[in-house]
Amino acid sequence: MNKTLRALTAAALLSSALFSSCTSTQQADLVVFNGNIYTVNESFGKAEAFAVKDGKIIDVGTTEAIRNKYKASEELDAEGKTIYPGLIDAHSHFFRYGLALQSADLVGTTSYKEVVQKVVDQQKRYPDADWITGRGWDQNDWQVKEFPTKDTLDQLFPDTPVILSRVDGHAALANQKALDLAGITTQTKLVGGLVEVENGKLTGILIDNAVDLVTSKIPAPDEQEQRQALQNAERNCFAVGLTSIADAGLDKSTVDLMDNMHQSGDLQMRIYAMLNPSQENQDYYFKNGPYKTDRLNIRSFKIYSDGALGSRGASLLQPYSDRAGHYGFLLASEQEFRAIAALLNQHNFQMNTHAIGDSANRLLLDIYGEVLSGRNDKRWRIEHAQIITPTDMKKFGQFSIIPSVQPTHATSDMYWAGDRLGNERLKHAYPFKELMQQNGYLALGSDFPVEDINPIFGFHAAVARQDAKNYPTGGFQMENALSREEALRGMTIWAARSAFEENEKGSIEAGKFADFIMVDRDLITVSPEEMRALQVLRTYVNGKLVYKK
């Protein structure tokens, strides 16, 4: 072969190789590379890069492999920063949180005097409002740890109804004008609630179902106010890394509005809707069945079995240690719980029941067991599961019941929970590790706005069992702390599984929605003291940037 022919042959081979290389490059919409990526897949593997097309992840691997294989219209150089799947809050009140942004914020108040001042300030901001509302006070944060009374509110607002919800939403303080509008008197009695009376007079304190007597009189927000509330809530959620939430306790009208806003592009947040067990919801959804889109999933009902520990409404097997003869109470009869469980099972809906006290948990676990009859994949959930006797713990595994817990409840309650329960019962409260071991997973949430919206606070509480000031030294009941891997799984893939969505989100894997966040530090390696300082730098939903710091 002469030199000319050899040169031509070499050129042809080079051209062929280059053509082959070009044609093997695939088109993507987004390539993320140079990342410290936690995929949260089955092996908890790590990666450096991934490619996104049409809102879904199409490949995950090394920076070299992904960049050689894909060309994209948009590229993100993570510069070594940490990337997690989009965080999921498995139990929140998203819509209620959005509405509450328009009320007086009483969270963190250190005295009733401070509460009153915030209410006065709220009235000055909205002088024409028909009602004054607020939420978030907690008498356990005050020097005087007793429920307040309405006397000061009556003096300041004799003609304007006022209702101020306690932080857990299971108690409220109302002034006389609000009580009058609700028709509440010293003779008012009801099931599953309490109107507090002292010395023959109303104090203004309402517990559990009694709160609804007043709130039902507040004019409903119009559609524009509801839309604004949802968008405000979404904006704040994206800023803390949440790309999916479970909203506990919704009516059909709210769900329909969410669906409408999803379809129009006005709302991006993925929502797992737990329906209120109203007759309207039952009639419609039992007839039409579950409903599912890429952003909205309706296949569960939220049931309330008891109240909260802080307001002594949680139903206990033995009396409260700090109130002789008081056991708390159920919010409905045992027969009603059995009836709704049978209906939900018949119509293939998930039952998610609020149960805090050991008595309420025992009753609901037994009802679940009767309906579910052994291991199953119906994924019925106990929301909160705060106080569980040792004899009842095994029922979670026996009947495949998912514990849906909120780690910050433990660190918010730890200062006074022993007063309510006594030291022996306290050992069986907030048992996250033991609950996780029953089925090998659990779902983590926050219950916001009862707790802070930031899921990183929940991560820290789950792992370190400490508050924002890193108290107590060594952690609270550390035998029930979760590992860092378990905590991250609990707010990603396990939360997705608790909503039947583990095949579409919760990890960075091919075929799943491109929901992910980039943060400024690595929760898996930083000291516990640094965790709460984490900042979300970017949040993506469907491969689209929805928040940038």
FENBELWO-V831366 format. One record per helix or strand of 3 or more residues. SS is the DSSP state (hx for helix, st for strand). FROM is the first residue (numbers start at 1). TO is the last residue. Records with the same first field share a line. If there is no record, write none. Layout:
SS = FROM-TO + FROM-TO
//
This chain:
hx = 3-24 + 63-69 + 94-100 + 112-125 + 139-141 + 151-156 + 176-181 + 209-215 + 223-239 + 252-264 + 279-288 + 334-346 + 358-372 + 390-398 + 407-413 + 417-426 + 432-439 + 455-464 + 478-480 + 484-490 + 493-497 + 528-531
st = 26-33 + 36-38 + 49-53 + 56-61 + 70-77 + 82-85 + 87-92 + 131-137 + 161-166 + 171-174 + 193-198 + 201-208 + 242-250 + 270-276 + 296-304 + 350-355 + 381-384 + 402-405 + 516-519 + 536-541 + 544-548
//
